[in-house]
Amino acid sequence: MKILIVDDDPAIRMLYKEELEDEGYSVIVASTGEEALKLFDNENPDIVTLDILMPGMDGIQVLRHMKDKNPKLPVIMSTAYDYRDDFAVWASEAYIVKSADLTQLKETIKQLAGDK
Amino acid sequence: MLIKDKLILFTAGFLVIILFLSLGSIYIFGKVSNNIELLQSVSEEHSVHEDLKRAVREYIEVVQQWALTSNPKYKRMFQVKREAALKSFGALDRYVINEEKLNEIGREFEEVDIIARSILKAKPGSESSFKKNLPQLSEYDLKIDALISQMDEMSIQHLKAVARRTDVSKDTVTTFLLIMIVLGGIAALSLITILKRSISDPITSIIEATDRISNGDLSYKVPVTSSDELGLLSERFNVMVDKVSSSDSALKYRLSETELLLDIAKIAGTATDIKAGFNIIVQIISERLNKDGCAIYVLDEDSGSLRKEASAGIYETSFNDEIIADDVIAKEALTHHRPLFLSGSDISKTSGLTGINGTMLSIPILVNGKMFGIMLTITNIEEDLDQDELNLFILISHTIGTAIRNVELYSGTKVQLKRISALYKLAQTLTDTITISELFKKVTEEMTRLLEARGCIIRLLEENKLPVKSSFGLSFEMEKEMELEIGDGIAGWVAENGKPLLVEDASHMPENMRVPVIDVKSVICVPMFIADRIIGTIGIYDKKDPLGNIISFDNDDLSTMEGFASLTSVAIDKAMSYERERDRERTVLEAKKRMEILFESVRGGIITINRDWKVILANRYIENWTDRRLDDIIGHNSLEIFHKANNPICPHCVAKATFETGEINTITQSRGINYAELSSYPIKDNKGNVSEAVVFIQDITDRVLYQEEILSLYKEVSQTKEYLESLIDNSADAIVTTDIEGNVTSWNKGAEKIYGFREDEAIGTFLPFLPEFLVETERKYIERLTEGETIKDIETVRLRKDGTMFEVSLTLSPIKDTSGEVIGITGISRDISEKKKVEKELIRRNQELSRLFFISSAMRGTLELEKLLRMVLTAVTMSDGLGFNRAMLFMTDEDKNSVKGVMGVGPASHEEAWQIWDKLSLEQKTLPEVLQEVEESPLKKDSFLDKLSTGIEVSLDEDTAIAKAVKEKKAINIIDVHQEPGSDNVIIQQTGTQAYVLIPLISRDRVTGVLWADNYFNRKPITDEDIRFLTGFADQVAAAIESARLFEQVKLAEAELENIFESISDMVYFNSKDYEIKSINKAVSDKIGLPPEEIIGQKCYKIFHGMDHPWEKCPHHKTVMKKEAFVEELEDPHLGGTFLVSSSPIFNQQDDFLGTVHVVRDITEQKLMREKLATADRMAALGEVAAKVAHEIRNPLVSIGGFSRRLEKKLEGDLKDYASVISKEVIRLERILREILGYVREVRLTHEPAFINDIIKDVLPLFMEEARKRKISISTTYGKKMSEIDVDINKIKEGLINLIGNALEAVPDNGKIKIKTYVKDNFSVTEISDTGHGIDKKDMPYLFDPFYTTKVAGTGLGLSITHRIVEQHKGKIEVESEEGKGTKFIIYLPSKEV
C-alpha cells in the first residue's frame, strides 16, 4: 500500500511519513503540486493525502488532475484550513483538518485502503 | 141564415164556375197544339228535302271532281258523301206523303249511283267514259233536284191547307175565351158583394165601436143589422158599453169628490192665513158641488156664538154674520155635534136665512171631539139629503177643523220658538261675551229684535243717576241726553221701586213719567238686580206689528223682558267681576314686569342680602362684580361670593350698617380700575325689623374718570392758556384776534412790529391793516370761518401803518365758545415779502428735483427696457411730468451708423389731445399712478406715434440736427423749423412739427439714443429751462436704459441658467436660512412626486425628510449652523435611499447668510453595489487571513504536536512526561485555534421538513427561459401522496439543478424532459428523464466520479456533487441510460421518520 503525501511543509511531510510508515504503509512525499503529479504518474500510489494551500499549483488543481487521470484513486484532503465550502474538494474521498493527533488520518486511510 | 150556411153556398157556386172554365180551356188547348205540331212537321220536311238536295249535289260534285282532276282526295270523299246522301234519303222516309215521288227519286238516285261507281272504277284519264257519264250525272242531278222540289211543293201545299184550318179554330178560341172572362167576372163580383154584406160590414162597425169607446165615447152604439152571430155580438157589445159607461160616471163622481177633498186639505194645510184658506174652501165647495151658497162659521169660545169667517156662492151675502148660541143650527152642532138638514120653509124658520126655498145643510167642524165651528151649504132646489154628499161634507168639515187646529198650533209654537231661541241666543251671548259694552250691545240688539220693538235702552244705576249705558236704535249723542235721575221718568220709577212697568201708551202718562228725547208710545221697563240690589234698568219701546204699526206690548213680552233682565244682570255681574279681576291681574302683572325690567335694566347690580349674609336675589349685573355666574350667586353666602373674587367689592359691608341702623347707607369702593358706589336700603318685616337689605351697586368708574379727566383738562387748559398767551405775546408773527365783525379784540407784539400799529391803536378798530380792495375777500373769509373752517397759509397782501404794502402768509382760524359757536377769529400773519422770491425759486427747484427724482426712481424700478422707454416718454409728455405734447425716442444703431425711432407717446390729433387731457384732468391721475399703470399693464406698441416713430430712421452721416445732437452730444432746440438750417426733414414731414427739441441720451460717454419732444398741440415755446430740465432727465434716462439693457442680458443669461438648472439630473434646490425651499429643479419635483408649486415655500425638512423640525444630520441644517459648505453622503429613510449631498451657503454682498444651495445625487444604487463589494472583499480578506493563520500556525502546531507525540511514544521517564506536556499543550493550542477560527466544522446539513414536489417547483423556473428558447418541453408528473422528507433544501436544490441542467444540455432542440415523483418503500423518488443522446456504456461506471465529464464545458463535478448530496441525505441515486434514446436519473430520498 503506497501512500503519496503532498504537503509544502517539510515537517509535516516528515511527520506523516514517519507516522504512516510506522503503521506499515510505504510512503512517498511531494512538496509541490507539480512534483505530486509526477509521482502520481510514476509511482502509482494507492492513496493520496493532499494539502490545498501550496505555493504554485494548489491542492484543488492537483485533485482535478489526479481525478482526471484516475477517478477511482482515493484522495484525502488534509488541510490546515477548512475549505469544504468549496465544492471542488467534494471530489475527494475524504477531508481532514490537520491536527497533531493523526488518529483521524490513519483511520481514514485504513478505511479507504480497506474499501480498495 | 147563419154565416156557416152562407159560406157553404158560396163555395159550391165557386166550384161550378171553376169546373166550367177548366173544361173550356182543355178543348181550346187541344185545338191549338194540333195545328202547331202540323206546322212543325211541314217545316222539318222542307229542311229534309233541302238536305237531300245538297247531299245528292255534293255526291255528284265529288264524282265530277274526281273525273276532272283524278285527285285521290275526292276518291276518299266519295264514300263519305255517298253515305251522307243515303242517310238523307233515309231521313226522308218519315215525312213521306207521296210514295210514288219518293220511289221515283230512289230510282233516279240508283242510276246516279251506278254512273258514279263506273266513273270511279274507271281509270283516271280514260276520257271516253267520262265524256259520256259526266253529262249524264248532271242530268240526273237536275232530275233529282226537280223531283225533290216537287215534293217540297206538295208539302207546302199541305202546309197552306193546315194554316187555313188554324185560322178557323183561332176565331172559335177567341169567342170561347171572351165568354169565359165575362162569366168569371160576374161570378166574382156577386161573391164579393155577398161577402161584404154578410161579414165585413158588421165587423167594421164593431171595430169602429171599440175605437170610439177606447177614445172615451161611451155613448156610441153599434147598429144591429143582421140576425147572425155578428148581430148578436153587436147587441152584446152595446150592453157591455152601457154598463162600462154607467160605472165610469160613478167613478168620475168619486174622483171629483176625492179631488175636492184633496184640494181642500191642501189649502187647509198650506194656508198660513186660515181666513184666506176658508174663503178658498167655500168657493171651491160652492163651485164644485154646485151649491148655491156655502159658509164657514167659527166658534167664538168667549161668547159661545158662531162667527162667519167665509162665504161664497150665489147666496154669499145671505149668510148672517153671526149665529147665536141659542140658534137651532148652533145648538144642534155645538151640543149634539150633529149635522142638520133643513128644507123648504124650515130654513127661514130655524136659521133666519130668508129667500131660500131649497135645502140647507149644517155640518159641525169637529176635531177630536172639540168644536171649532160649522159649515153651511144651501141649494135653491129642494132635494133629498144625499147620504154620499153628507159624508163628503163631514170629511170636508173634518179637514177644515184639522187645518184650523194646525194653524193655531203653528202660530203658537212659532212665537214660543222665537222667544226660546232668542233667550238661548242671549244666554249664549251672555256667557260668551266678556266685556260689558259688548254684552250690552248684544242684549239691546237681541231684545229689540225678539220683541219686535223699535229700540232698547240699558241704564245702569250710578250714584243715583241712570245714565244710558247702551241702546239699540239711538245715537251716542241721544244716549248722553237721555240720562235720568232715580225716580225720574219711567226708568227712574222702575229703578226706585224695583218693579217692572208696562206702559201701553206713554203719551197718556204723567209728565214725569215720560221717556226723554224720543217720542215713544208703548214701553216696557224692567229693573235689573244683583242680589236684591238694583243695578239698572232695561227698557224697550214701540212694539211693531208685521205691517210696522206701533202696538202695545203684552204680558208675554213683559215676562220675556223680566227673564232677559235677570239673565242680563247675572251676565253683567259676571262681566263686571271678570273685568275687575282682569284689571287687577293686569295691574299686578304690569307692576311685576316693570319691576323686572327695572331690576334687569338698571345699569347697576342689585343684590338682596338677609341677616345671615345669604344672597336672596341678584340681577345679572352682579356677574360683572364677581367671577361667578348668576345662578351660582343666588342662595350663596355674600362673603364667600365677593371676598373670593379678585379686587372684591363688599355689598355686605354696606348692608351691615343698614342692618344695624335701619337706615340707608352708601359707600364707594373700587374693583381694579372700576369704581363702585354701593347703596344699601333696608327691607323691614311686619314687626318693623330690618330683615333684608337691598344693595344697589353702581359702576361709577366713568363718572370718576370723567371727573378726573375734567380736572386734568382744566389743569392743562390753564397751563396752555398761560403758554399761549406768552407765545402770542412773544411771537414774531402777528397774532390778531377779532370778533366775527372783524373788530380787533387782541393785538400782540408781533402785530405791533409787523403792522406798525400799537395795541391800543388797533383794539376795537376794523382790521386796520386791510387794503380797501381786499375788504370783500376778507368778508368771504369770515363767512367761511364762522362755519367752522380754518383757512391756512394763504398768501395775500397787507398795509403797514405807514401805508406800504407787503406780502404776508396768513392763517385764519375760528375761536369757538364752549357750545361750539364761532365767536371770533384768530389771524396769524407773517411777513414773507423778503423771502418770497428766494422761496419761489426754491420751491420750483424743489418740485423739479423731486419730480426728477421720482421719475428716475420709478424708472430704476423697471428693468424691462420697452416698458422703461414707455415710462420715459410718458414722463416727458405728462403735464405732471415734463409737460411736452409729444415725445419720441430714437436709438442709435452703431452698425448702420443711424438712429432709428423705437417708440412714441402723444395724441394723434388735436381732438385726441383734448380728449386725453380732459380725461386725465377728470381722472386726476398723478404721474406716479400713470407710471405705475404703464409698468403693470401689458405693453402695447400700436399707438399712432409708435407707428410714426418706428418708421423713422435717420443716417448719422447726414448733416441733420439729430446727427449733430448725437455727434456733439448736446441738446438741440429747433425753435422754428423753417428758420433753422439743417433741421430734420424726415421728422418734420412725418410729425408736422414746427418746433422741437432733441436731447442725446448719453451713457458712459456714448450716445445710446436721442429723445425728441415738441409742443405740437399747444404751441408752447420750448424754453431753455425746459431743455435744462430735459437734459437732466436724459442723463437719468440713459442710465436707466443702460441698466435695463444689462438687465435684459442678465435675464437672458438667467433663462439659460434656468434651463441648465432644470435639466440637471441631480436634484438642485435653494433653501432660505429659515428652512424654506425657495427654488427647485425638475429632478426635485420628480423625486418628491409633487408639482413644484406644492414644494416651493414648504419647509425643507418636511418635504425631504418628513419631519416637523430640522434634522440635525441634514447638510442644510449644518450649513445654516456653521455657515460652511458640506459635502457628504446621507442616508435618508424618508426619501428611501442614499444621497451624495453638497450643500453650500449663499451670502449676499453684505456677507449676510441668505440660505443654501444643494446639489443632491441619488447614489443609493451605487452605495449598495459598493457595500456588496466591500463585504465580499472583507469576507475574502478574512478568509485569506484565516487560511493564512491556519496555515502558518496550525502547520507548525501539527509538526510540534505530531513529533512530540512521537517523542512521547519513544521516550521514557521524565522526558516522556515532557513530551506529553508538549502534546497536551499542542492539543490545547489546536483547540483554541479551532475555536478562534471556528473552522473545524463538519459540512453540516440543515434539516428541514419539505416535500420534493415543492422543491422541484422552486427549481423549474430557472430552466424555463432556456427551455422556451430551445423549444424543449419539460413535463412534470407529481405524485399525489408524497411523503415528507427531512432535508437541506438548498443542497437538494443544488442536486436537482445539476441533474436538470445536465438533462437540458443532453437533449437536442425540440427534445423532451420528463420529471416524475412518487413514493416507493419509504423513499420519496424523483425521476428525471431526457430524450438526449444517452450515456456511453463505458462511461457508466465513472458517471459520479469527480471531474469526469463528457461535456465540453463544465468541471465535471456536477454529478459527483449531486451524488454526494444524495448520499449525505442517506439516499441513493441510480441511472438508466440507453445510447441514442436518453437517460433517466432516479433519486431516492428517505421519508421523514415518523
Chai-1 contact restraints between the chains, C-beta under 6 A:
chainA,res_idxA,chainB,res_idxB,connection_type,confidence,min_distance_angstrom,max_distance_angstrom,comment,restraint_id
A,D9,B,N1195,contact,1.0,0.0,6.0,A-B,restraint_1
A,A11,B,S1199,contact,1.0,0.0,6.0,A-B,restraint_2
A,I12,B,N1195,contact,1.0,0.0,6.0,A-B,restraint_3
A,I12,B,V1198,contact,1.0,0.0,6.0,A-B,restraint_4
A,I12,B,S1199,contact,1.0,0.0,6.0,A-B,restraint_5
A,L15,B,S1199,contact,1.0,0.0,6.0,A-B,restraint_6
A,L15,B,G1202,contact,1.0,0.0,6.0,A-B,restraint_7
A,L53,B,H1191,contact,1.0,0.0,6.0,A-B,restraint_8
A,R64,B,F1347,contact,1.0,0.0,6.0,A-B,restraint_9
A,K67,B,P1346,contact,1.0,0.0,6.0,A-B,restraint_10
A,K67,B,F1347,contact,1.0,0.0,6.0,A-B,restraint_11
A,D68,B,F1347,contact,1.0,0.0,6.0,A-B,restraint_12
A,P71,B,Y1342,contact,1.0,0.0,6.0,A-B,restraint_13
A,P71,B,D1345,contact,1.0,0.0,6.0,A-B,restraint_14
A,P71,B,Y1348,contact,1.0,0.0,6.0,A-B,restraint_15
A,A80,B,A1190,contact,1.0,0.0,6.0,A-B,restraint_16
A,A80,B,H1191,contact,1.0,0.0,6.0,A-B,restraint_17
A,A80,B,R1194,contact,1.0,0.0,6.0,A-B,restraint_18
A,A80,B,N1195,contact,1.0,0.0,6.0,A-B,restraint_19
A,Y81,B,A1187,contact,1.0,0.0,6.0,A-B,restraint_20
A,Y81,B,A1190,contact,1.0,0.0,6.0,A-B,restraint_21
A,D82,B,Y1239,contact,1.0,0.0,6.0,A-B,restraint_22
A,R84,B,V1243,contact,1.0,0.0,6.0,A-B,restraint_23
A,F87,B,I1361,contact,1.0,0.0,6.0,A-B,restraint_24
A,W90,B,I1361,contact,1.0,0.0,6.0,A-B,restraint_25
A,W90,B,R1364,contact,1.0,0.0,6.0,A-B,restraint_26
A,A91,B,P1346,contact,1.0,0.0,6.0,A-B,restraint_27
A,A91,B,F1347,contact,1.0,0.0,6.0,A-B,restraint_28
A,A91,B,L1357,contact,1.0,0.0,6.0,A-B,restraint_29
A,A91,B,S1360,contact,1.0,0.0,6.0,A-B,restraint_30
A,V97,B,V1240,contact,1.0,0.0,6.0,A-B,restraint_31
A,K98,B,R1194,contact,1.0,0.0,6.0,A-B,restraint_32
A,K98,B,V1198,contact,1.0,0.0,6.0,A-B,restraint_33
A,S99,B,E1230,contact,1.0,0.0,6.0,A-B,restraint_34
A,A100,B,V1198,contact,1.0,0.0,6.0,A-B,restraint_35
A,A100,B,G1201,contact,1.0,0.0,6.0,A-B,restraint_36
A,A100,B,G1202,contact,1.0,0.0,6.0,A-B,restraint_37
A,A100,B,V1226,contact,1.0,0.0,6.0,A-B,restraint_38
